[in-house]
Amino acid sequence: MARQGNRFIAHRILRTSRHSVTCVGDNCAAPDAPIPLSHLYGVVVLVRRRGRVLGFKEWDRGRTALGSLRRRLIQGAQRLKAALR
């Protein structure tokens, strides 16, 4: 769990350096901007969804098919936009 600007995120850590971490969401097209270590708050150990507490295996499924499709569509739109410039 980290603070990024005025919001909190719970993303996977992709890279670490001496002063920051780079995170990426499971269904995000690109990694987040590096986050200073001072903005890290903890580790997500449980998730509550619709009033039900989920165990690690129930909520940590990684990328979803729909999220991967969304990511590919966004990347394709960005490439098309760049080609039209």
JOWOKA-V571620 format. One record per residue. N is the residue number from 0. RES is the residue in one small letter. SS is DSSP state (2 for helix, 1 for strand, 0 for the rest). PHI is phi in degrees with one decimal (* if undefined). D_FIRST is the distance of its C-alpha to the first C-alpha in Angstrom with 1 decimal. Layout:
n=N res=RES ss=SS phi=PHI d_first=D_FIRST
n=N res=RES ss=SS phi=PHI d_first=D_FIRST
This chain:
n=0 res=m ss=0 phi=* d_first=0.0
n=1 res=a ss=1 phi=-144.1 d_first=3.8
n=2 res=r ss=1 phi=-96.5 d_first=7.1
n=3 res=q ss=1 phi=-128.3 d_first=9.7
n=4 res=g ss=0 phi=67.9 d_first=13.0
n=5 res=n ss=0 phi=-105.8 d_first=13.2
n=6 res=r ss=1 phi=-133.4 d_first=10.4
n=7 res=f ss=1 phi=-104.4 d_first=6.7
n=8 res=i ss=1 phi=-127.1 d_first=5.7
n=9 res=a ss=0 phi=-128.6 d_first=4.6
n=10 res=h ss=0 phi=-116.8 d_first=7.1
n=11 res=r ss=1 phi=-77.4 d_first=9.1
n=12 res=i ss=1 phi=-81.6 d_first=9.9
n=13 res=l ss=1 phi=-94.9 d_first=13.5
n=14 res=r ss=1 phi=-142.6 d_first=14.9
n=15 res=t ss=1 phi=-127.0 d_first=14.6
n=16 res=s ss=0 phi=-135.2 d_first=17.1
n=17 res=r ss=0 phi=-63.7 d_first=18.2
n=18 res=h ss=0 phi=-120.0 d_first=16.4
n=19 res=s ss=1 phi=-154.3 d_first=13.6
n=20 res=v ss=1 phi=-128.6 d_first=11.5
n=21 res=t ss=1 phi=-112.7 d_first=12.2
n=22 res=c ss=1 phi=-112.5 d_first=10.1
n=23 res=v ss=1 phi=-144.6 d_first=11.9
n=24 res=g ss=0 phi=-76.7 d_first=11.6
n=25 res=d ss=0 phi=-56.6 d_first=14.0
n=26 res=n ss=0 phi=-115.5 d_first=16.5
n=27 res=c ss=0 phi=-92.1 d_first=16.2
n=28 res=a ss=0 phi=-73.3 d_first=19.4
n=29 res=a ss=0 phi=-143.5 d_first=18.0
n=30 res=p ss=0 phi=-65.2 d_first=15.1
n=31 res=d ss=0 phi=-73.0 d_first=13.1
n=32 res=a ss=0 phi=-64.6 d_first=14.6
n=33 res=p ss=0 phi=-55.4 d_first=13.7
n=34 res=i ss=1 phi=-113.3 d_first=11.0
n=35 res=p ss=1 phi=-60.1 d_first=12.4
n=36 res=l ss=2 phi=-57.3 d_first=11.2
n=37 res=s ss=2 phi=-67.5 d_first=11.6
n=38 res=h ss=2 phi=-98.2 d_first=8.8
n=39 res=l ss=1 phi=-86.0 d_first=6.1
n=40 res=y ss=0 phi=-118.2 d_first=5.5
n=41 res=g ss=0 phi=164.2 d_first=5.2
n=42 res=v ss=0 phi=-117.3 d_first=5.7
n=43 res=v ss=0 phi=-75.1 d_first=6.4
n=44 res=v ss=0 phi=-116.3 d_first=10.1
n=45 res=l ss=0 phi=-153.6 d_first=11.8
n=46 res=v ss=1 phi=-129.5 d_first=12.2
n=47 res=r ss=1 phi=-109.4 d_first=15.0
n=48 res=r ss=1 phi=-127.4 d_first=17.0
n=49 res=r ss=0 phi=53.7 d_first=20.3
n=50 res=g ss=0 phi=80.4 d_first=20.5
n=51 res=r ss=1 phi=-109.2 d_first=20.2
n=52 res=v ss=1 phi=-83.8 d_first=17.7
n=53 res=l ss=1 phi=-100.7 d_first=17.1
n=54 res=g ss=0 phi=-75.6 d_first=17.2
n=55 res=f ss=2 phi=-52.4 d_first=15.2
n=56 res=k ss=2 phi=-68.6 d_first=18.2
n=57 res=e ss=2 phi=-79.7 d_first=18.5
n=58 res=w ss=2 phi=-106.0 d_first=15.2
n=59 res=d ss=0 phi=-94.5 d_first=14.3
n=60 res=r ss=0 phi=-107.4 d_first=17.3
n=61 res=g ss=0 phi=73.6 d_first=16.2
n=62 res=r ss=0 phi=-64.1 d_first=18.0
n=63 res=t ss=0 phi=-103.1 d_first=20.4
n=64 res=a ss=2 phi=-62.0 d_first=23.9
n=65 res=l ss=2 phi=-65.4 d_first=23.7
n=66 res=g ss=2 phi=-65.2 d_first=20.5
n=67 res=s ss=2 phi=-65.9 d_first=22.4
n=68 res=l ss=2 phi=-63.2 d_first=25.5
n=69 res=r ss=2 phi=-58.6 d_first=23.7
n=70 res=r ss=2 phi=-60.8 d_first=22.3
n=71 res=r ss=2 phi=-64.6 d_first=25.9
n=72 res=l ss=2 phi=-64.0 d_first=27.5
n=73 res=i ss=2 phi=-62.9 d_first=25.4
n=74 res=q ss=2 phi=-63.7 d_first=26.2
n=75 res=g ss=2 phi=-64.1 d_first=29.9
n=76 res=a ss=2 phi=-64.7 d_first=30.1
n=77 res=q ss=2 phi=-66.4 d_first=28.8
n=78 res=r ss=2 phi=-66.0 d_first=31.4
n=79 res=l ss=2 phi=-63.9 d_first=34.1
n=80 res=k ss=2 phi=-60.0 d_first=33.3
n=81 res=a ss=2 phi=-66.3 d_first=33.5
n=82 res=a ss=2 phi=-68.5 d_first=36.8
n=83 res=l ss=2 phi=-81.7 d_first=38.3
n=84 res=r ss=0 phi=-75.6 d_first=37.9
